[in-house]
Amino acid sequence: MSALALLSALLLGALDYHAAGWALFGLGALAWLKLDAKQLLKSDRYGLSPALALLAYTALAGANANIAVTFALALHALVVFLILLSRHLSYDRAQGFSQQKTLSARF
């Protein structure tokens, strides 16, 4: 839900429909905070919203973008990316060790 609203806000900002874009940005941000933040560690698709929020904000605000808000959104997107990356790396490492155990069990 939030990714779709934020993507629509990004597209509306690129097409100079800023009022409708800000409305969808607000809707997407609320959905992101209420629904997607709880699901972050359960699925990778929820990691898309922070990056889309950053892109949509810069497209809608343009030259009037607040540097603190832009930095906060970028930092949050980076933290979410690192959380998802570390989860994948730990999962891949665990899979590698579990496969070694099954190979040694065969011999």
N, C-alpha and C positions, 0 to 999 in steps of 0.2 A: 504494500500500500504506500509506504513512505517513499520508496524508490521511484515508483511511478509518478507520484505527485511532484517529487523533486526534479525528475527528468522532464516532466511537463513544464515546470517553472523555468528550467534551464532553456528549453525550447522557446517558451514565450518571451523570455528575456532576450534571447538572440533575435527574435522577430519584432522587438520593440513594443510588446504588449506588457508593459511593466506592472500595471495595476493587477491584471489577472495573474501575472507571474508571481507577484508578492503574495497574493491570496493563496495560490497553490504552494508557495514556499512555506507559508505559515502552517497550512494544513499538513504538508509533508513533515515539517519539523515537529509538530505535535504528535503525529503518528509515529515518528521515529523515536521520540522520547518515551511515549507511553507503551508502544508495542515492541518495537524492534530492539531496544536496548536490553530487554529481558531475554531476548532470543539470541543475542550476539554470539555466545559461546556454543550454541547448538547447531548453527548452520552458517555456511559461508555467505549465503546470499544477503545476509543482514549487514555485511561489511561494505556493501555498495553505497548505502545511504550517506555515510559521512563524506565520501568523495563527491557524491552528487550534490550534497548541501554546499560544499565549498565551491564547486563549479557554478551552481545556480546562484549563489550569493554574489559572486564576482560578475556574473552575466547581468544580474538585475541591478546591482548597485553601480556598476561601471566605474567611472572616475571618482564617484562619491563613496566608494567602499572604505569602510573603517579598517585601518591596518590591524587593530587589536582583534576585531571580529574575524578578519581573514586569517590572522595568525592562529587564533584559537580553533577555528574550523580545520585549518591545515594540520595543526598539532593533534587534534582529535582523530582526524583521518589517518595520520601516521601511527598513532597508538593502536587504533583498531587493526590496521594492517599488520603491525608487529605482533599483536595478540594472535591473529589468525595464522600468521606465518609460523610463530613458535608452536602453535597447536599442531600445524601440519608437520613440522619438523620432528616434534616429539612422537607423533603418530607414525611417521615413516621410520623413525629409529626403533620404535617398539615393534613394528612389523618386521624389520630386518632381524631383530633378535629373536622374535618368535619363529621366523622361518629357519634360523640356524638351529634352534632347538629341535624342530621337527626333522631337519636333515641329520643331525647327530643321533636322534632317536632311531632312525632307520639303520644306521651302521651299527 
